[in-house]
Amino acid sequence: MEKLKKEAKGKLPRHIGLILDGNRRWAKKRNLNVNLGHLAGYETLRKILFSLLDLGIKYLSIFALSNENVKKRSPQELQYIYGLIINVIDIISNDPVIKEEKVRINVIGRLSLLPLDVRKKINELIEKTKDHDQKFLNICIMYDGRLEIIDAVKSILEDKIDPKDVNIDLIKNYLYTKDFPELDYIIRTGMKDGKRISGFLLWDASYAEFRFRDDFWPDYNEEMLIKDIREYLRRTRRLGK
């Protein structure tokens, strides 16, 4: 990572988004229970998360569970996923790196749809890291980018904002991601059948660069991450200019 930092010369993306796709397909390819795919996906996330912190990425957003995912999963699989979320929160909240790096963690989405025990764990994690101010981790759970914009519009209407005052900055201030800058780079795995972002941070992805990989998320590793960051560094971002 130190070599990559030197190569970047201050041009690293400020805000990276990760779409963790392919856990179930990874498991099925190996004739394993799909829950083992989710577990393997978590192990990969833990490694990549700490690699990104080490690299110096300030903002990181992770698409962990969408509303559409939930609709397509069995009650048994969802129960496993919710249990895994609780375990992951316990591990993250007690990891010394989170404290050392002063990582503030936020969880966004329609969290009211989650079971009560999961919501309590999420709130505990947010509360525990609320005073951290050096790096920022956004975890998207029960999330849909269209619903985020709908919720922002509803709040604007409820606040009786004059239509003349509605602009890009105002809408941004009503989004779940109001404390995060726009995305610079989105990496998505498991894309063997197309190129899409499935509603991930739609407003903030307006000028993001994209990197799509065939590899399933559990197979993603630090070597791939380094290649993907180097790919970003090679690109010229015009940002609409």
C-alpha positions in Angstrom: 0.0 0.0 0.0 2.9 2.4 0.7 4.1 2.1 -2.9 0.6 2.9 -4.2 0.3 5.9 -1.9 3.5 7.3 -3.5 2.2 6.6 -7.0 -1.0 8.4 -6.3 0.7 11.7 -5.3 -2.4 13.0 -3.7 -4.8 11.9 -6.4 -6.5 9.0 -4.6 -10.3 9.0 -4.7 -11.8 10.8 -1.8 -15.0 8.8 -1.7 -15.1 5.1 -2.9 -18.3 3.1 -3.2 -18.2 -0.7 -3.1 -21.1 -2.9 -4.4 -20.5 -6.3 -2.9 -22.1 -8.6 -5.5 -21.7 -12.4 -6.0 -21.8 -14.0 -2.5 -24.6 -16.4 -3.3 -23.3 -17.2 -6.8 -19.8 -17.9 -5.3 -21.4 -20.4 -2.9 -23.6 -22.1 -5.5 -20.6 -22.5 -7.8 -18.9 -24.5 -5.1 -22.1 -26.4 -4.1 -22.1 -24.7 -0.8 -25.0 -23.3 1.3 -25.6 -19.7 0.2 -25.1 -18.6 3.9 -21.4 -19.6 3.5 -21.2 -17.2 0.6 -22.4 -14.4 2.8 -19.9 -15.4 5.5 -17.1 -15.5 2.9 -18.2 -12.1 1.7 -17.9 -10.6 5.2 -14.4 -12.0 5.5 -13.4 -10.3 2.3 -15.1 -7.0 3.3 -13.1 -7.0 6.6 -9.8 -7.4 4.7 -10.6 -4.8 2.0 -12.0 -2.3 4.6 -8.7 -2.3 6.5 -6.7 -2.1 3.3 -8.7 1.0 2.2 -8.2 2.6 5.7 -4.5 1.9 5.4 -4.4 3.4 1.9 -5.9 6.6 3.3 -9.3 6.7 1.8 -11.4 9.2 3.8 -14.9 8.2 2.8 -16.2 4.7 2.0 -19.7 3.6 1.2 -20.7 0.0 1.1 -23.8 -1.4 -0.5 -24.5 -4.3 1.8 -28.2 -5.0 1.5 -30.8 -3.5 -0.8 -34.6 -3.5 -0.5 -34.7 -5.6 -3.6 -32.3 -8.2 -2.1 -34.7 -8.6 0.8 -37.7 -9.2 -1.4 -35.9 -12.1 -3.2 -34.5 -13.9 -0.1 -36.1 -16.6 1.9 -37.0 -16.0 5.6 -34.3 -18.4 6.6 -31.6 -16.7 4.5 -32.7 -13.3 5.8 -32.5 -14.5 9.4 -28.9 -15.6 8.7 -28.0 -12.3 7.1 -29.5 -10.4 10.1 -27.5 -12.5 12.5 -24.4 -11.9 10.5 -25.0 -8.2 10.5 -25.2 -8.3 14.3 -22.0 -10.3 14.6 -20.2 -8.0 12.1 -21.2 -4.9 14.1 -19.9 -6.5 17.3 -16.5 -7.2 15.6 -16.2 -3.8 14.0 -17.2 -1.8 17.1 -14.5 -3.6 19.1 -11.8 -3.5 16.5 -8.9 -1.2 17.7 -8.3 0.1 14.2 -11.7 1.8 14.1 -10.7 3.7 17.3 -7.1 4.3 16.2 -8.2 5.6 12.7 -11.1 7.5 14.3 -13.6 6.0 11.9 -17.1 7.3 12.2 -19.7 4.7 11.1 -23.1 5.5 9.8 -25.8 3.1 8.5 -28.3 4.4 5.9 -31.5 3.1 4.4 -35.0 2.4 5.6 -33.7 0.9 8.8 -37.2 0.8 10.3 -37.8 -2.3 8.1 -35.1 -4.2 10.0 -35.8 -6.4 13.0 -35.6 -4.6 16.4 -32.4 -6.4 17.6 -30.6 -5.4 14.4 -31.7 -1.8 14.7 -30.5 -1.7 18.3 -27.0 -3.0 17.3 -26.8 -0.4 14.5 -27.7 2.4 16.9 -25.1 1.2 19.4 -22.4 1.3 16.7 -23.4 4.8 15.4 -23.4 6.1 19.0 -20.0 4.5 19.8 -18.3 6.2 16.8 -20.2 9.5 16.7 -17.2 11.5 17.9 -14.7 10.1 15.4 -13.8 12.6 12.8 -10.9 11.4 10.6 -12.5 8.7 8.3 -16.0 7.9 7.5 -17.8 4.6 6.7 -21.3 4.5 5.3 -23.0 1.1 5.3 -26.2 0.9 3.1 -28.7 -1.5 4.5 -32.4 -1.8 3.3 -31.2 0.9 0.8 -32.5 2.1 -2.5 -31.2 5.2 -4.2 -34.6 6.1 -5.6 -36.2 5.8 -2.1 -33.5 8.0 -0.7 -34.4 10.8 -3.2 -38.2 10.2 -2.5 -37.5 10.6 1.2 -35.5 13.8 0.6 -38.4 15.3 -1.5 -40.9 14.4 1.2 -38.8 16.1 3.9 -38.5 19.2 1.7 -42.3 19.3 1.3 -42.8 18.8 5.0 -40.4 21.7 5.7 -42.4 23.9 3.3 -39.3 25.0 1.4 -40.1 27.7 -1.2 -39.7 26.0 -4.7 -37.4 29.0 -5.7 -34.9 27.8 -3.1 -34.7 24.2 -4.3 -31.4 23.5 -5.9 -28.7 20.8 -6.0 -27.1 21.9 -2.6 -30.5 22.0 -0.9 -31.5 18.5 -2.1 -28.1 17.1 -1.0 -28.7 18.4 2.5 -31.8 16.3 2.7 -30.2 13.1 1.5 -29.1 10.3 3.8 -25.6 11.1 2.6 -25.7 14.8 3.5 -22.4 14.5 5.4 -20.6 12.7 2.6 -19.1 14.2 -0.6 -20.2 12.9 -4.0 -18.7 9.5 -5.0 -15.4 9.5 -7.0 -15.2 5.8 -7.8 -17.5 2.9 -7.6 -16.2 -0.7 -7.7 -18.7 -3.5 -8.3 -18.0 -7.2 -8.4 -20.0 -10.1 -9.8 -20.8 -8.3 -13.1 -20.7 -11.2 -15.5 -24.0 -10.2 -17.2 -23.9 -6.5 -17.6 -22.8 -3.1 -16.2 -25.1 -1.5 -13.7 -25.2 0.0 -10.2 -28.7 -1.1 -9.1 -29.8 2.1 -7.4 -26.6 2.7 -5.4 -26.3 6.3 -4.2 -27.8 7.6 -7.4 -27.6 11.3 -6.6 -23.9 11.0 -5.4 -22.9 8.8 -8.4 -23.6 11.6 -11.0 -19.9 12.0 -11.9 -18.4 8.9 -10.4 -16.0 6.7 -12.3 -17.0 3.0 -12.5 -15.1 -0.2 -12.3 -16.9 -3.5 -13.0 -15.4 -6.9 -12.3 -16.5 -10.4 -13.3 -15.0 -11.7 -10.0 -17.4 -12.6 -7.2 -17.0 -10.5 -4.1 -15.6 -13.4 -1.9 -12.8 -13.7 -4.4 -11.9 -10.0 -4.3 -8.5 -9.3 -2.7 -5.9 -6.6 -2.0 -4.1 -7.3 -5.3 -7.4 -6.6 -7.2 -8.0 -3.5 -5.1 -4.5 -2.1 -6.0 -5.2 -2.7 -9.7 -8.5 -1.0 -9.5 -7.0 2.1 -7.7 -4.3 2.3 -10.4 -7.0 2.1 -13.0 -8.7 5.1 -11.4 -5.4 7.0 -11.3 -5.0 6.5 -15.1 -8.3 8.1 -15.9 -9.0 11.7 -16.6 -12.0 13.1 -14.7 -13.6 16.0 -16.5 -16.6 16.3 -14.1 -18.9 17.6 -16.8 -16.4 20.2 -18.1 
